[in-house]
Amino acid sequence: MILQAISDYVKQAGRIEEKKLLKHFHLSSEGLMPMMAVLLKRGKIHKTINQRGDKLPPEIYYSWTETVQIPAVSVV
């Protein structure tokens, strides 16, 4: 049920920052990670990590794709 809600939320947004997902679903990072792992394996959601240097934490984004892709994480 929550997996479908998260999937629908990402699909509606197109691309969303992890912080917004955590806030919207009232989850911790530790609670979100296993659920996103399942969704990433399904191939409809893609994860992008934006490295912002040594002093700033990375920004993590999730995006929706209509075609099924091989699960991948992009680090930029």
N, C-alpha and C positions, 0 to 999 in steps of 0.2 A: 504494500500500500504506500509506504513512504518512498520506496524506489520509484514508483509511478509518479508520485507527486513531484519528486525532485526532477525526474526526467521531463515531465510536462513544463516545469518552471524554467529549466534550461532551454527547452525547445521554444517556449514563448519568448524568452529574452534573446535567443540567438547566441549571445556570448555574455557571460556573467562572471564577475569576480567571486572568488571563493568566500571572501568576507561577507558578501551579500547573501550567499546561500546559508552561511552559518547563522547570520542574524535572522533571516526569514524563517528558517526551520528550527530555530532555538537549539542549535547543536554545537558541540565542541568540535575541534579539528579531529580529535581521536574518534568521535562518533561518526563524522562524515566520511572519513577515509575509507572504511570498509564498504560503505554503500556506493561510493564513487568508483571503487575498484570493480565492483560488479557491473556498473553501468559502462565503464570504460571497456570492459571485456566484451560487452555486447556490440561495440563498434559504432554506436550512434553519437556518443559524446567523446570529445577530444579535449585533452588537458594541455595547457600551455603554461610554462613557468617562465616568468620574466625576471631574470637575474638583474638586480639593480646595484651591483657593486658589493664591496665588502661590508659596508656599514649599514646598509638598508636590507630589511628582509625581502625575499622574493615575492613578487605578485603572482598569484595563481589564478588562472582563468579557465573556465569550462565553456566549450562551444558545442552547438548542435550541428549535425550534418544529416542530410536526408538519406545519403547512401551509406551503406555499412562499410566501415573501414577497418583495416587491421589496427588493433589497439596500439596507440602510440602516445608518447609524451614529448612535446616540443620544448626545448630549453633555449631561450633567447637571451 
